[in-house]
Amino acid sequence: MNVVVNGEAREVSARTVRELLEELGLGDRLVAVERNQEIVPRAAHGETALTEGDALEVVHFVGGGRGQGGSR
């Protein structure tokens, strides 16, 4: 199936948002997903089906920031 993920056309085998996240290597990470301009709640990732041509935005959170590297 062909979908667009973060502006990039991709052919995926995933049939649900959860499967897509696993395929992208983000299955166990904290992410926000928007499908066709609608937020998909995390609890609904496993039951939200993908369809041909869906546009998805996936944002994953990265740790870090101020205070890293010891005290100052």
TISE-58579 format. One record per atom (N, C-alpha, C, O): residue number from 1; atom name; x negated, z, y. Coordinates in pm, whole numbers, plus 50000, padded with zeros to 5 digits. Example, Ala and Ser with C-alpha at 12.3 -4.5 7.8 and 13.67 -1.06 7.14 Angstrom:
TISE-58579
<site seq="1" atom="N" c1="48681" c3="50780" c2="49431"/>
<site seq="1" atom="CA" c1="48770" c3="50780" c2="49550"/>
<site seq="1" atom="C" c1="48680" c3="50780" c2="49670"/>
<site seq="1" atom="O" c1="48576" c3="50846" c2="49668"/>
<site seq="2" atom="N" c1="48715" c3="50708" c2="49775"/>
<site seq="2" atom="CA" c1="48633" c3="50714" c2="49894"/>
<site seq="2" atom="C" c1="48710" c3="50787" c2="50003"/>
<site seq="2" atom="O" c1="48659" c3="50804" c2="50114"/>
end
This chain:
TISE-58579
<site seq="1" atom="N" c1="49915" c3="50000" c2="49883"/>
<site seq="1" atom="CA" c1="50000" c3="50000" c2="50000"/>
<site seq="1" atom="C" c1="49910" c3="50000" c2="50124"/>
<site seq="1" atom="O" c1="49803" c3="50062" c2="50124"/>
<site seq="2" atom="N" c1="49953" c3="49931" c2="50227"/>
<site seq="2" atom="CA" c1="49877" c3="49924" c2="50351"/>
<site seq="2" atom="C" c1="49940" c3="50015" c2="50456"/>
<site seq="2" atom="O" c1="50060" c3="50007" c2="50483"/>
<site seq="3" atom="N" c1="49856" c3="50101" c2="50513"/>
<site seq="3" atom="CA" c1="49897" c3="50191" c2="50621"/>
<site seq="3" atom="C" c1="49787" c3="50188" c2="50727"/>
<site seq="3" atom="O" c1="49680" c3="50132" c2="50706"/>
<site seq="4" atom="N" c1="49816" c3="50248" c2="50840"/>
<site seq="4" atom="CA" c1="49716" c3="50261" c2="50946"/>
<site seq="4" atom="C" c1="49689" c3="50410" c2="50963"/>
<site seq="4" atom="O" c1="49781" c3="50489" c2="50987"/>
<site seq="5" atom="N" c1="49562" c3="50449" c2="50951"/>
<site seq="5" atom="CA" c1="49522" c3="50589" c2="50964"/>
<site seq="5" atom="C" c1="49426" c3="50600" c2="51082"/>
<site seq="5" atom="O" c1="49318" c3="50540" c2="51081"/>
<site seq="6" atom="N" c1="49467" c3="50675" c2="51182"/>
<site seq="6" atom="CA" c1="49385" c3="50694" c2="51303"/>
<site seq="6" atom="C" c1="49339" c3="50559" c2="51361"/>
<site seq="6" atom="O" c1="49224" c3="50543" c2="51400"/>
<site seq="7" atom="N" c1="49433" c3="50465" c2="51365"/>
<site seq="7" atom="CA" c1="49406" c3="50335" c2="51425"/>
<site seq="7" atom="C" c1="49335" c3="50235" c2="51335"/>
<site seq="7" atom="O" c1="49309" c3="50123" c2="51378"/>
<site seq="8" atom="N" c1="49304" c3="50274" c2="51212"/>
<site seq="8" atom="CA" c1="49231" c3="50186" c2="51119"/>
<site seq="8" atom="C" c1="49321" c3="50146" c2="51002"/>
<site seq="8" atom="O" c1="49375" c3="50232" c2="50933"/>
<site seq="9" atom="N" c1="49335" c3="50016" c2="50981"/>
<site seq="9" atom="CA" c1="49414" c3="49967" c2="50868"/>
<site seq="9" atom="C" c1="49343" c3="50003" c2="50738"/>
<site seq="9" atom="O" c1="49222" c3="49986" c2="50726"/>
<site seq="10" atom="N" c1="49420" c3="50055" c2="50642"/>
<site seq="10" atom="CA" c1="49363" c3="50096" c2="50513"/>
<site seq="10" atom="C" c1="49459" c3="50058" c2="50401"/>
<site seq="10" atom="O" c1="49581" c3="50059" c2="50418"/>
<site seq="11" atom="N" c1="49402" c3="50025" c2="50288"/>
<site seq="11" atom="CA" c1="49480" c3="50009" c2="50167"/>
<site seq="11" atom="C" c1="49462" c3="50137" c2="50087"/>
<site seq="11" atom="O" c1="49349" c3="50176" c2="50056"/>
<site seq="12" atom="N" c1="49573" c3="50203" c2="50054"/>
<site seq="12" atom="CA" c1="49566" c3="50331" c2="49984"/>
<site seq="12" atom="C" c1="49654" c3="50328" c2="49861"/>
<site seq="12" atom="O" c1="49748" c3="50249" c2="49851"/>
<site seq="13" atom="N" c1="49622" c3="50415" c2="49767"/>
<site seq="13" atom="CA" c1="49706" c3="50429" c2="49647"/>
<site seq="13" atom="C" c1="49803" c3="50545" c2="49662"/>
<site seq="13" atom="O" c1="49895" c3="50560" c2="49581"/>
<site seq="14" atom="N" c1="49785" c3="50628" c2="49764"/>
<site seq="14" atom="CA" c1="49868" c3="50746" c2="49787"/>
<site seq="14" atom="C" c1="50013" c3="50707" c2="49810"/>
<site seq="14" atom="O" c1="50043" c3="50603" c2="49870"/>
<site seq="15" atom="N" c1="50102" c3="50792" c2="49761"/>
<site seq="15" atom="CA" c1="50246" c3="50770" c2="49781"/>
<site seq="15" atom="C" c1="50308" c3="50877" c2="49870"/>
<site seq="15" atom="O" c1="50421" c3="50860" c2="49917"/>
<site seq="16" atom="N" c1="50236" c3="50988" c2="49894"/>
<site seq="16" atom="CA" c1="50285" c3="51094" c2="49982"/>
<site seq="16" atom="C" c1="50174" c3="51131" c2="50080"/>
<site seq="16" atom="O" c1="50058" c3="51092" c2="50062"/>
<site seq="17" atom="N" c1="50211" c3="51205" c2="50183"/>
<site seq="17" atom="CA" c1="50112" c3="51251" c2="50280"/>
<site seq="17" atom="C" c1="50007" c3="51337" c2="50210"/>
<site seq="17" atom="O" c1="49888" c3="51320" c2="50236"/>
<site seq="18" atom="N" c1="50047" c3="51427" c2="50122"/>
<site seq="18" atom="CA" c1="49950" c3="51512" c2="50051"/>
<site seq="18" atom="C" c1="49851" c3="51427" c2="49971"/>
<site seq="18" atom="O" c1="49731" c3="51452" c2="49974"/>
<site seq="19" atom="N" c1="49902" c3="51326" c2="49900"/>
<site seq="19" atom="CA" c1="49813" c3="51239" c2="49823"/>
<site seq="19" atom="C" c1="49716" c3="51165" c2="49914"/>
<site seq="19" atom="O" c1="49599" c3="51147" c2="49880"/>
<site seq="20" atom="N" c1="49765" c3="51123" c2="50031"/>
<site seq="20" atom="CA" c1="49678" c3="51055" c2="50126"/>
<site seq="20" atom="C" c1="49566" c3="51148" c2="50172"/>
<site seq="20" atom="O" c1="49450" c3="51108" c2="50178"/>
<site seq="21" atom="N" c1="49600" c3="51272" c2="50204"/>
<site seq="21" atom="CA" c1="49499" c3="51368" c2="50247"/>
<site seq="21" atom="C" c1="49395" c3="51390" c2="50138"/>
<site seq="21" atom="O" c1="49276" c3="51400" c2="50166"/>
<site seq="22" atom="N" c1="49440" c3="51397" c2="50015"/>
<site seq="22" atom="CA" c1="49346" c3="51412" c2="49902"/>
<site seq="22" atom="C" c1="49256" c3="51289" c2="49890"/>
<site seq="22" atom="O" c1="49136" c3="51301" c2="49867"/>
<site seq="23" atom="N" c1="49315" c3="51172" c2="49907"/>
<site seq="23" atom="CA" c1="49239" c3="51047" c2="49899"/>
<site seq="23" atom="C" c1="49135" c3="51039" c2="50010"/>
<site seq="23" atom="O" c1="49027" c3="50982" c2="49990"/>
<site seq="24" atom="N" c1="49166" c3="51097" c2="50126"/>
<site seq="24" atom="CA" c1="49074" c3="51098" c2="50240"/>
<site seq="24" atom="C" c1="48972" c3="51211" c2="50231"/>
<site seq="24" atom="O" c1="48884" c3="51222" c2="50317"/>
<site seq="25" atom="N" c1="48982" c3="51296" c2="50128"/>
<site seq="25" atom="CA" c1="48891" c3="51407" c2="50113"/>
<site seq="25" atom="C" c1="48927" c3="51526" c2="50201"/>
<site seq="25" atom="O" c1="48842" c3="51611" c2="50229"/>
<site seq="26" atom="N" c1="49052" c3="51533" c2="50244"/>
<site seq="26" atom="CA" c1="49098" c3="51640" c2="50333"/>
<site seq="26" atom="C" c1="49203" c3="51728" c2="50269"/>
<site seq="26" atom="O" c1="49272" c3="51803" c2="50338"/>
<site seq="27" atom="N" c1="49216" c3="51720" c2="50137"/>
<site seq="27" atom="CA" c1="49323" c3="51789" c2="50066"/>
<site seq="27" atom="C" c1="49330" c3="51938" c2="50088"/>
<site seq="27" atom="O" c1="49440" c3="51994" c2="50092"/>
<site seq="28" atom="N" c1="49216" c3="52005" c2="50104"/>
<site seq="28" atom="CA" c1="49218" c3="52151" c2="50118"/>
<site seq="28" atom="C" c1="49183" c3="52197" c2="50258"/>
<site seq="28" atom="O" c1="49159" c3="52316" c2="50280"/>
<site seq="29" atom="N" c1="49181" c3="52106" c2="50353"/>
<site seq="29" atom="CA" c1="49146" c3="52141" c2="50491"/>
<site seq="29" atom="C" c1="49270" c3="52157" c2="50577"/>
<site seq="29" atom="O" c1="49376" c3="52100" c2="50548"/>
<site seq="30" atom="N" c1="49256" c3="52234" c2="50682"/>
<site seq="30" atom="CA" c1="49364" c3="52253" c2="50777"/>
<site seq="30" atom="C" c1="49372" c3="52127" c2="50864"/>
<site seq="30" atom="O" c1="49279" c3="52095" c2="50937"/>
<site seq="31" atom="N" c1="49485" c3="52058" c2="50855"/>
<site seq="31" atom="CA" c1="49502" c3="51933" c2="50929"/>
<site seq="31" atom="C" c1="49640" c3="51928" c2="50994"/>
<site seq="31" atom="O" c1="49733" c3="51998" c2="50953"/>
<site seq="32" atom="N" c1="49650" c3="51845" c2="51095"/>
<site seq="32" atom="CA" c1="49779" c3="51811" c2="51155"/>
<site seq="32" atom="C" c1="49802" c3="51663" c2="51126"/>
<site seq="32" atom="O" c1="49711" c3="51581" c2="51143"/>
<site seq="33" atom="N" c1="49923" c3="51629" c2="51084"/>
<site seq="33" atom="CA" c1="49954" c3="51491" c2="51050"/>
<site seq="33" atom="C" c1="50076" c3="51445" c2="51128"/>
<site seq="33" atom="O" c1="50178" c3="51513" c2="51135"/>
<site seq="34" atom="N" c1="50062" c3="51327" c2="51186"/>
<site seq="34" atom="CA" c1="50173" c3="51262" c2="51255"/>
<site seq="34" atom="C" c1="50198" c3="51131" c2="51182"/>
<site seq="34" atom="O" c1="50106" c3="51052" c2="51160"/>
<site seq="35" atom="N" c1="50324" c3="51108" c2="51143"/>
<site seq="35" atom="CA" c1="50362" c3="50984" c2="51074"/>
<site seq="35" atom="C" c1="50464" c3="50912" c2="51160"/>
<site seq="35" atom="O" c1="50571" c3="50965" c2="51187"/>
<site seq="36" atom="N" c1="50430" c3="50793" c2="51203"/>
<site seq="36" atom="CA" c1="50519" c3="50713" c2="51288"/>
<site seq="36" atom="C" c1="50568" c3="50795" c2="51408"/>
<site seq="36" atom="O" c1="50687" c3="50796" c2="51439"/>
<site seq="37" atom="N" c1="50475" c3="50863" c2="51473"/>
<site seq="37" atom="CA" c1="50497" c3="50940" c2="51595"/>
<site seq="37" atom="C" c1="50582" c3="51065" c2="51576"/>
<site seq="37" atom="O" c1="50640" c3="51116" c2="51672"/>
<site seq="38" atom="N" c1="50591" c3="51114" c2="51453"/>
<site seq="38" atom="CA" c1="50662" c3="51239" c2="51425"/>
<site seq="38" atom="C" c1="50570" c3="51330" c2="51345"/>
<site seq="38" atom="O" c1="50510" c3="51289" c2="51246"/>
<site seq="39" atom="N" c1="50559" c3="51456" c2="51390"/>
<site seq="39" atom="CA" c1="50477" c3="51554" c2="51320"/>
<site seq="39" atom="C" c1="50535" c3="51581" c2="51182"/>
<site seq="39" atom="O" c1="50656" c3="51598" c2="51166"/>
<site seq="40" atom="N" c1="50448" c3="51584" c2="51082"/>
<site seq="40" atom="CA" c1="50489" c3="51618" c2="50946"/>
<site seq="40" atom="C" c1="50447" c3="51763" c2="50921"/>
<site seq="40" atom="O" c1="50327" c3="51791" c2="50916"/>
<site seq="41" atom="N" c1="50542" c3="51855" c2="50905"/>
<site seq="41" atom="CA" c1="50505" c3="51994" c2="50880"/>
<site seq="41" atom="C" c1="50421" c3="52006" c2="50752"/>
<site seq="41" atom="O" c1="50444" c3="51933" c2="50655"/>
<site seq="42" atom="N" c1="50326" c3="52097" c2="50753"/>
<site seq="42" atom="CA" c1="50237" c3="52114" c2="50637"/>
<site seq="42" atom="C" c1="50317" c3="52136" c2="50508"/>
<site seq="42" atom="O" c1="50280" c3="52084" c2="50403"/>
<site seq="43" atom="N" c1="50424" c3="52213" c2="50517"/>
<site seq="43" atom="CA" c1="50507" c3="52241" c2="50399"/>
<site seq="43" atom="C" c1="50572" c3="52115" c2="50342"/>
<site seq="43" atom="O" c1="50614" c3="52115" c2="50227"/>
<site seq="44" atom="N" c1="50581" c3="52009" c2="50422"/>
<site seq="44" atom="CA" c1="50647" c3="51886" c2="50379"/>
<site seq="44" atom="C" c1="50548" c3="51777" c2="50336"/>
<site seq="44" atom="O" c1="50591" c3="51667" c2="50300"/>
<site seq="45" atom="N" c1="50418" c3="51804" c2="50338"/>
<site seq="45" atom="CA" c1="50320" c3="51701" c2="50303"/>
<site seq="45" atom="C" c1="50343" c3="51644" c2="50163"/>
<site seq="45" atom="O" c1="50329" c3="51523" c2="50143"/>
<site seq="46" atom="N" c1="50379" c3="51729" c2="50067"/>
<site seq="46" atom="CA" c1="50396" c3="51683" c2="49929"/>
<site seq="46" atom="C" c1="50522" c3="51603" c2="49905"/>
<site seq="46" atom="O" c1="50530" c3="51527" c2="49809"/>
<site seq="47" atom="N" c1="50619" c3="51618" c2="49992"/>
<site seq="47" atom="CA" c1="50747" c3="51547" c2="49972"/>
<site seq="47" atom="C" c1="50770" c3="51435" c2="50073"/>
<site seq="47" atom="O" c1="50871" c3="51366" c2="50066"/>
<site seq="48" atom="N" c1="50676" c3="51417" c2="50167"/>
<site seq="48" atom="CA" c1="50692" c3="51311" c2="50267"/>
<site seq="48" atom="C" c1="50630" c3="51183" c2="50213"/>
<site seq="48" atom="O" c1="50508" c3="51171" c2="50202"/>
<site seq="49" atom="N" c1="50716" c3="51087" c2="50180"/>
<site seq="49" atom="CA" c1="50672" c3="50961" c2="50120"/>
<site seq="49" atom="C" c1="50611" c3="50870" c2="50226"/>
<site seq="49" atom="O" c1="50655" c3="50866" c2="50341"/>
<site seq="50" atom="N" c1="50510" c3="50797" c2="50185"/>
<site seq="50" atom="CA" c1="50452" c3="50693" c2="50269"/>
<site seq="50" atom="C" c1="50521" c3="50562" c2="50237"/>
<site seq="50" atom="O" c1="50562" c3="50538" c2="50124"/>
<site seq="51" atom="N" c1="50533" c3="50476" c2="50337"/>
<site seq="51" atom="CA" c1="50589" c3="50343" c2="50316"/>
<site seq="51" atom="C" c1="50495" c3="50241" c2="50379"/>
<site seq="51" atom="O" c1="50417" c3="50271" c2="50469"/>
<site seq="52" atom="N" c1="50504" c3="50120" c2="50329"/>
<site seq="52" atom="CA" c1="50421" c3="50011" c2="50378"/>
<site seq="52" atom="C" c1="50426" c3="50004" c2="50530"/>
<site seq="52" atom="O" c1="50533" c3="50003" c2="50590"/>
<site seq="53" atom="N" c1="50308" c3="50000" c2="50593"/>
<site seq="53" atom="CA" c1="50298" c3="49984" c2="50737"/>
<site seq="53" atom="C" c1="50304" c3="50113" c2="50817"/>
<site seq="53" atom="O" c1="50296" c3="50108" c2="50940"/>
<site seq="54" atom="N" c1="50319" c3="50228" c2="50752"/>
<site seq="54" atom="CA" c1="50321" c3="50354" c2="50826"/>
<site seq="54" atom="C" c1="50197" c3="50368" c2="50913"/>
<site seq="54" atom="O" c1="50088" c3="50326" c2="50876"/>
<site seq="55" atom="N" c1="50216" c3="50429" c2="51030"/>
<site seq="55" atom="CA" c1="50106" c3="50462" c2="51120"/>
<site seq="55" atom="C" c1="50089" c3="50613" c2="51119"/>
<site seq="55" atom="O" c1="50181" c3="50687" c2="51153"/>
<site seq="56" atom="N" c1="49971" c3="50657" c2="51079"/>
<site seq="56" atom="CA" c1="49945" c3="50801" c2="51067"/>
<site seq="56" atom="C" c1="49828" c3="50841" c2="51156"/>
<site seq="56" atom="O" c1="49730" c3="50768" c2="51169"/>
<site seq="57" atom="N" c1="49841" c3="50956" c2="51215"/>
<site seq="57" atom="CA" c1="49731" c3="51017" c2="51287"/>
<site seq="57" atom="C" c1="49701" c3="51147" c2="51215"/>
<site seq="57" atom="O" c1="49791" c3="51229" c2="51194"/>
<site seq="58" atom="N" c1="49577" c3="51165" c2="51176"/>
<site seq="58" atom="CA" c1="49535" c3="51285" c2="51104"/>
<site seq="58" atom="C" c1="49425" c3="51351" c2="51185"/>
<site seq="58" atom="O" c1="49322" c3="51291" c2="51216"/>
<site seq="59" atom="N" c1="49449" c3="51477" c2="51220"/>
<site seq="59" atom="CA" c1="49351" c3="51553" c2="51296"/>
<site seq="59" atom="C" c1="49310" c3="51672" c2="51212"/>
<site seq="59" atom="O" c1="49395" c3="51749" c2="51168"/>
<site seq="60" atom="N" c1="49180" c3="51685" c2="51188"/>
<site seq="60" atom="CA" c1="49134" c3="51803" c2="51114"/>
<site seq="60" atom="C" c1="49049" c3="51889" c2="51206"/>
<site seq="60" atom="O" c1="48980" c3="51839" c2="51296"/>
<site seq="61" atom="N" c1="49055" c3="52016" c2="51183"/>
<site seq="61" atom="CA" c1="48992" c3="52113" c2="51270"/>
<site seq="61" atom="C" c1="48853" c3="52146" c2="51220"/>
<site seq="61" atom="O" c1="48831" c3="52161" c2="51099"/>
<site seq="62" atom="N" c1="48760" c3="52156" c2="51313"/>
<site seq="62" atom="CA" c1="48621" c3="52183" c2="51280"/>
<site seq="62" atom="C" c1="48583" c3="52317" c2="51341"/>
<site seq="62" atom="O" c1="48610" c3="52343" c2="51458"/>
<site seq="63" atom="N" c1="48521" c3="52402" c2="51261"/>
<site seq="63" atom="CA" c1="48476" c3="52532" c2="51311"/>
<site seq="63" atom="C" c1="48358" c3="52517" c2="51405"/>
<site seq="63" atom="O" c1="48299" c3="52410" c2="51415"/>
<site seq="64" atom="N" c1="48327" c3="52624" c2="51471"/>
<site seq="64" atom="CA" c1="48212" c3="52621" c2="51561"/>
<site seq="64" atom="C" c1="48251" c3="52660" c2="51701"/>
<site seq="64" atom="O" c1="48357" c3="52718" c2="51723"/>
<site seq="65" atom="N" c1="48168" c3="52627" c2="51792"/>
<site seq="65" atom="CA" c1="48198" c3="52660" c2="51932"/>
<site seq="65" atom="C" c1="48101" c3="52763" c2="51985"/>
<site seq="65" atom="O" c1="47991" c3="52780" c2="51931"/>
<site seq="66" atom="N" c1="48140" c3="52830" c2="52088"/>
<site seq="66" atom="CA" c1="48054" c3="52929" c2="52153"/>
<site seq="66" atom="C" c1="48025" c3="53046" c2="52059"/>
<site seq="66" atom="O" c1="48107" c3="53082" c2="51975"/>
<site seq="67" atom="N" c1="47910" c3="53101" c2="52076"/>
<site seq="67" atom="CA" c1="47874" c3="53217" c2="51997"/>
<site seq="67" atom="C" c1="47803" c3="53184" c2="51868"/>
<site seq="67" atom="O" c1="47761" c3="53276" c2="51797"/>
<site seq="68" atom="N" c1="47787" c3="53059" c2="51835"/>
<site seq="68" atom="CA" c1="47717" c3="53020" c2="51714"/>
<site seq="68" atom="C" c1="47566" c3="53037" c2="51736"/>
<site seq="68" atom="O" c1="47516" c3="53016" c2="51847"/>
<site seq="69" atom="N" c1="47497" c3="53073" c2="51632"/>
<site seq="69" atom="CA" c1="47351" c3="53078" c2="51641"/>
<site seq="69" atom="C" c1="47294" c3="53213" c2="51680"/>
<site seq="69" atom="O" c1="47177" c3="53221" c2="51719"/>
<site seq="70" atom="N" c1="47370" c3="53319" c2="51671"/>
<site seq="70" atom="CA" c1="47316" c3="53452" c2="51699"/>
<site seq="70" atom="C" c1="47361" c3="53505" c2="51833"/>
<site seq="70" atom="O" c1="47428" c3="53437" c2="51911"/>
<site seq="71" atom="N" c1="47323" c3="53628" c2="51859"/>
<site seq="71" atom="CA" c1="47364" c3="53692" c2="51986"/>
<site seq="71" atom="C" c1="47271" c3="53653" c2="52098"/>
<site seq="71" atom="O" c1="47157" c3="53613" c2="52075"/>
<site seq="72" atom="N" c1="47321" c3="53664" c2="52219"/>
<site seq="72" atom="CA" c1="47242" c3="53630" c2="52337"/>
<site seq="72" atom="C" c1="47251" c3="53738" c2="52438"/>
<site seq="72" atom="O" c1="47191" c3="53728" c2="52545"/>
end
